[in-house]
Amino acid sequence: MATAAVPRGPATHWVASFEKAREEGSGSGTWRGRWRRRSVISFGSKNRTIGVAAKNQQITHANNTVSNFKRFHGRAFNDPFIQKEKENLSYDLVSMKNGGVGIKVMYMDEEHLFSVEQITAMLLTKLKETAENNLKKPVTDCVISVLGTAFDPFLGGKNFDAKLVEHFCAEFKTKYKLDAKSKIRALLRLYQECEKLKKLMSSNSTDLPLNIECFMNDKDVSGKMNRAQFEELCADLLQKIEVPLYSLMEQTQLKIEDVSAVEIVGGTTRIPAVKEKIAKFFGKDISTTLNADEAVARGCALQCASLSPAFKVREFSVTDAVPFPISLVWNHDSEDAEGVHEVFSRNHAAPFSKVLTFLRSGPFELEAFYSDPQGVPYPEAKIGRFIVQNVSAQKDGEKSRVKVKVRVNTHGIFTISTASMVEKIPAEENEVSSAEADMDCQHQRPPENSDTEKNIQQDNSEAGTQPQVQTDGHQTSQSPPSPELTSEENKTPDADKANEKKVDQPPEAKKPKIKVVNVELPIEANLVWQLGKDLLNMYIETEGKMIMQDKLEKERNDAKNAVEEYVYEFRDKLCGPYEKFICEQDHQNFLRLLTETENWLYEEGEDQAKQAYVDKLEELMKIGTPIKIRFQEAEERPKVFEELGQRLQHYAKIAADFRNNDEKYNHIDESEMKKVEKSVNEAMEWMNNVMNAQAKKSLDQDPVVRAQEIRAKIKELNNTCEPVVTQPKPKIESPKVERTPNGPSTDKKEEDLEGKNNFNAEPPHQNGECYPNEKNSINMDLD
């Protein structure tokens, strides 16, 4: 399983954390962490350009390029924040049917309306594709960082840029009588230049210029700014830095002296005034050992490695928390009053589950909401409504006990996961016996798998008690739930006395046995801003069609680019290395055709089908390929001819040495050596003939022989000659040992070293006699 990381942090936009992911098409490398405020999607006539490749298109196709859309999630179109942001956007925002924010663009030469969720899905699809291209394997999961415990969503780099933009808009209006806000392209260019200026002021305190050529109405504009002026402009933003810091210390219940080190991350922390504010608050020097742009991305990458089975990393534990308290509200059965219970407090550990018990005689509704609306950075405090269905009273008329499990999952999403109703039904006699036996077994041994699910808490309330939660060895006191939330009823002494048999009274009739079962109940969830199933399926289908269209458009553009590259490459080489390999008349005709093709590409060929570009390339290659082959053959042919000549000389010398009775080759049979001589003579004659024929040809004519044929001749020569000339000399056999009948063995020749060590040779015997007293007896192995 491959895992990609897509972190995001306070006041930043989507940040891709792919270690070496490079964005194709733009020609510039895009390292992880460089998607900050570059999350733009530009809709062309036939496809979408996503990422850094669209940075330039953000100016040229401003009305059709979507950027800075993350903060539109979870907001209605009539939200004051949306209405304010509309004024600074280059694209059109419209209301969706559900009241959400829609983005209007031109796509496939038609007007389309996309939701913020669809635009985000497009970006994630592109990030996934980029990661898969780099990893060479499919990506099946991802890690996304979420805003921390305390933050201000309106305090970030974009807000500091806006201060500079406002300043220069006013200055240019006074100085040049130009209203930058009246033309979106000019405003976007000003934003880009102000961002560059802001970065320069982080390392320079002197006056720095801002120059933009042809800003508006063919006029150039200029201005200047220094760090002191910039800090004065942003004084209100700098004052807001301490607010989330105080909130952080309050929520973590830490004191300033409890903090031993402070590490800052994020591009805006490079601003000297921001550093100074943070250092002053904590009363110590701040650390900047981490890459400010990549720190969050690296953290996500580490979490990816931890989740993926393909990597082994040092074990570490990260406990997520619920950033905003969550409560439930419901109506009582018998009265109009509402019951309210906070199920998850601020900074409660997550993931976590709790079980709540209700007494109900019919279906009921629970509504989840954030307990502290002012602390939530969005105007909508409601989470959703959950209707527990199929609830009914017991047969004896009593209310049913309904157990509801509420959960915040590993993604920080609240939901009511399950609901069950405790139902009492009469049991048959054999079922009772079996149930009693099971109960006895359970009392005799401790229950197994008591921790069926990690971090599950049972919320109970009895009169005058406050429940205690024990999780991972830590107890957490919870606020007492509503009296309507109740636990299993304890048996009262009166009930026990009523069951006692009295001696002076006749025995009562045997009461029927009751079996308790849990019945799963369906839950209807209606979440705020949740996409309906049909709408979600339609979005998925639309995204699939757009992905396919992007693929087809990429293939079309690749075919078009191939024609363009061929034109430029061949035109340059025709006036260089290829010039000698085409005749003058063909040279002029081909140059004319290349120029005509170039003009066609930028006129009627600008938006043709893929096949039109394929046909055009084939037409050019019919003329260009023979020229390219002549050049390549002229480069390679002398080298392979030289190699063939060297092999011929080598084998001819061996044949001559054989004729001169050289000891190295006197073991080769003469008939074999004649084959070598014949092959050498034939190859030499062939080489002389083709070299003479090639010498008569000009460079602009097709070659008589190609390098591939010469290599084949070398291979043929080697296959014939090499096995003959490399024959090993035959081994000389050691002389045999002879033995006389009446004496020790005598050697006709002195044995060599191999013969002396050979003890396995069996000596000859005469008439079956052996010589036990012989000094030079031969050692033999006996079975």
Long-range contacts (C-beta under 8 A, 24 or more apart in sequence): 1-140, 1-141, 1-308, 1-309, 1-310, 2-131, 2-132, 2-135, 2-137, 2-138, 2-139, 2-140, 2-141, 2-308, 2-310, 3-139, 3-140, 3-141, 3-142, 3-143, 3-304, 3-305, 3-307, 3-308, 4-127, 4-128, 4-131, 4-139, 4-141, 4-142, 4-143, 4-304, 5-32, 5-142, 5-143, 5-144, 5-297, 5-300, 5-301, 5-303, 5-304, 6-124, 6-127, 6-142, 6-143, 6-144, 6-300, 7-143, 7-144, 7-145, 7-296, 7-297, 7-299, 7-300, 8-70, 8-144, 8-145, 8-146, 8-147, 8-296, 9-145, 9-147, 9-148, 9-265, 9-266, 9-296, 10-147, 10-148, 10-151, 10-152, 10-153, 10-155, 10-156, 10-266, 11-151, 11-152, 11-153, 11-154, 11-155, 11-156, 11-157, 11-158, 11-159, 11-266, 11-268, 12-36, 12-37, 12-156, 12-157, 12-266, 12-267, 13-37, 13-38, 13-39, 13-68, 13-70, 14-39, 14-70, 14-123, 14-127, 15-293, 15-296, 15-297, 16-127, 16-130, 16-131, 16-297, 17-294, 17-296, 17-297, 17-298, 17-300, 17-301, 18-127, 18-130, 18-131, 18-134, 19-134, 19-301, 20-134, 21-130, 21-131, 21-133, 21-134, 22-130, 22-134, 23-51, 23-52, 23-53, 23-130, 24-53, 24-133, 25-49, 25-53, 26-51, 26-52, 26-53, 26-55, 28-52, 30-130, 31-294, 32-294, 32-297, 32-301, 33-291, 33-293, 33-294, 33-296, 33-297, 34-293, 35-127, 36-157, 36-267, 36-293, 37-67, 37-68, 37-157, 37-158, 37-195, 39-67, 39-68, 39-69, 39-70, 39-123, 40-65, 40-66, 40-67, 41-65, 41-66, 41-67, 41-119, 41-122, 41-123, 42-66, 43-105, 43-106, 43-107, 43-112, 44-553, 45-106, 45-108, 45-109, 45-607, 46-108, 46-549, 46-553, 46-556, 47-549, 47-550, 47-553, 47-554, 48-107, 48-122, 48-546, 48-550, 50-122, 50-123, 50-126, 51-126, 51-130, 58-90, 58-188, 59-185, 59-188, 59-189, 59-192, 62-90, 62-91, 62-184, 62-185, 62-188, 63-90, 63-91, 63-92, 63-184, 64-91, 64-105, 64-106, 65-90, 65-91, 66-91, 66-103, 66-105, 66-119, 68-158, 69-103, 69-116, 69-119, 69-120, 70-120, 71-153, 72-101, 72-116, 73-116, 73-117, 73-120, 74-378, 74-380, 74-529, 75-100, 75-101, 75-378, 75-379, 75-380, 76-100, 76-101, 76-379, 76-380, 77-101, 77-102, 79-379, 81-379, 88-162, 88-187, 90-184, 90-185, 90-187, 90-188, 98-529, 100-529, 108-549, 115-539, 117-531, 117-539, 118-539, 118-542, 118-543, 121-539, 121-543, 122-543, 122-546, 125-543, 125-547, 141-304, 141-307, 141-308, 142-304, 143-300, 143-301, 143-303, 143-304, 143-307, 144-300, 145-296, 145-299, 145-300, 146-412, 147-323, 148-248, 148-323, 149-247, 149-248, 149-251, 149-252, 149-321, 149-323, 149-347, 150-244, 150-245, 150-247, 150-248, 150-251, 151-244, 151-377, 152-240, 152-243, 152-244, 153-377, 155-237, 155-240, 155-241, 155-244, 156-266, 156-268, 157-195, 157-198, 157-266, 157-267, 157-268, 159-237, 160-198, 160-234, 160-237, 160-268, 160-271, 161-191, 161-194, 161-195, 161-198, 163-230, 163-233, 163-234, 163-237, 164-194, 164-197, 164-198, 164-225, 164-230, 164-233, 165-190, 165-191, 165-194, 167-225, 167-233, 168-194, 168-210, 168-223, 171-223, 172-215, 172-221, 172-223, 175-221, 176-219, 176-221, 178-215, 178-216, 178-217, 178-219, 178-221, 180-215, 180-216, 183-216, 186-215, 186-216, 189-215, 190-215, 197-225, 198-230, 198-271, 199-270, 201-225, 201-226, 201-227, 201-230, 202-270, 202-271, 202-272, 227-272, 231-273, 234-273, 238-273, 238-274, 238-277, 241-274, 241-277, 241-278, 241-281, 242-277, 242-281, 245-278, 245-281, 251-346, 251-347, 252-347, 256-281, 256-282, 256-283, 259-284, 261-287, 262-286, 262-287, 263-287, 263-288, 263-289, 263-290, 263-295, 264-288, 264-292, 265-290, 265-292, 265-295, 265-296, 266-292, 266-293, 266-295, 266-296, 267-292, 267-293, 319-349, 320-349, 320-350, 320-351, 320-410, 320-412, 321-347, 321-348, 321-349, 321-350, 322-346, 322-347, 322-348, 322-349, 322-350, 322-352, 322-408, 322-412, 323-347, 323-412, 324-370, 324-371, 324-372, 324-375, 324-376, 325-370, 325-371, 325-372, 326-368, 326-369, 326-370, 326-371, 326-383, 326-408, 326-414, 327-368, 327-369, 327-370, 327-371, 328-356, 328-366, 328-367, 328-368, 328-406, 329-366, 329-367, 329-369, 330-358, 330-364, 330-365, 330-366, 330-367, 331-364, 331-365, 332-484, 333-359, 333-360, 333-361, 333-362, 333-364, 333-399, 339-482, 339-484, 340-482, 341-459, 341-479, 341-481, 341-482, 341-485, 342-371, 342-479, 343-406, 343-459, 344-408, 344-414, 345-478, 345-479, 346-372, 346-375, 348-408, 349-455, 349-471, 350-408, 350-409, 350-410, 350-412, 351-407, 351-408, 351-409, 351-410, 351-454, 351-455, 352-407, 352-408, 352-455, 352-457, 352-471, 353-405, 353-406, 353-407, 353-417, 353-453, 353-455, 353-456, 353-457, 354-405, 354-406, 354-407, 354-456, 354-457, 354-458, 354-459, 355-403, 355-404, 355-405, 355-406, 355-456, 355-457, 355-458, 355-459, 356-403, 356-404, 356-405, 356-406, 356-459, 356-481, 356-485, 357-401, 357-402, 357-403, 357-404, 357-459, 357-460, 357-485, 357-486, 357-487, 358-401, 358-402, 358-404, 358-484, 358-485, 359-399, 359-400, 359-401, 359-402, 359-484, 359-486, 360-388, 360-391, 360-399, 360-400, 360-402, 361-391, 361-392, 361-393, 361-399, 361-400, 362-391, 362-392, 362-393, 363-387, 363-388, 363-389, 363-390, 363-391, 364-388, 364-391, 364-402, 366-404, 366-416, 368-406, 368-414, 368-416, 380-528, 380-529, 382-528, 383-414, 383-527, 383-528, 384-525, 384-526, 384-527, 384-528, 384-530, 385-525, 385-526, 386-416, 386-523, 386-524, 386-525, 386-526, 387-523, 387-524, 387-526, 388-416, 388-419, 388-521, 388-523, 389-521, 389-522, 389-523, 389-524, 390-421, 390-519, 390-521, 390-522, 391-421, 391-521, 392-421, 394-423, 394-424, 395-424, 401-486, 401-488, 402-521, 403-518, 405-456, 415-525, 416-523, 416-525, 418-520, 418-523, 419-520, 419-521, 419-523, 420-518, 420-519, 420-520, 420-521, 421-518, 421-519, 421-521, 422-516, 422-517, 422-518, 422-519, 423-516, 423-517, 423-518, 423-519, 424-514, 424-515, 424-516, 425-514, 425-515, 425-517, 426-512, 426-513, 426-514, 426-515, 427-513, 427-514, 427-515, 429-513, 431-513, 431-515, 432-513, 432-515, 435-513, 435-515, 458-487, 459-485, 460-485, 460-486, 460-487, 461-485, 461-486, 461-487, 462-486, 462-487, 552-610, 555-610, 556-609, 556-610, 556-613, 559-610, 559-613, 559-614, 559-617, 560-601, 560-605, 560-608, 560-613, 562-613, 562-617, 563-597, 563-601, 563-613, 563-616, 563-617, 563-620, 564-598, 564-601, 566-617, 566-620, 566-621, 566-624, 567-594, 567-597, 567-598, 567-601, 567-620, 570-594, 570-620, 570-624, 571-595, 574-627, 577-631, 578-627, 578-628, 578-631, 580-699, 580-700, 581-627, 581-630, 581-631, 581-634, 581-699, 581-700, 582-627, 582-700, 583-700, 586-623, 586-700, 590-623, 590-624, 590-627, 593-620, 593-623, 594-620, 626-702, 629-702, 630-699, 630-700, 630-701, 630-702, 630-703, 632-707, 633-703, 633-706, 633-707, 634-699, 634-703, 636-707, 637-694, 637-703, 637-705, 637-706, 637-707, 637-710, 639-707, 640-707, 640-710, 640-711, 640-714, 641-687, 641-691, 641-710, 643-710, 643-714, 644-683, 644-687, 644-710, 644-713, 644-714, 644-717, 645-687, 647-714, 647-717, 647-718, 648-680, 648-683, 648-684, 648-687, 648-717, 651-676, 651-679, 651-680, 651-717, 651-721, 651-725, 652-680, 652-684, 654-725, 655-680, 665-725, 667-727, 667-729, 667-730, 668-724, 668-725, 668-727, 672-724, 672-727, 673-724, 675-720, 675-721, 675-724, 676-720, 676-721, 676-724, 676-725, 679-717, 679-720, 679-721, 680-717, 680-721, 683-713, 683-716, 683-717, 686-713, 687-713, 734-758, 736-761, 737-761, 737-763, 738-764, 739-763, 739-764, 741-766, 741-769, 744-774, 744-775, 744-776, 745-776
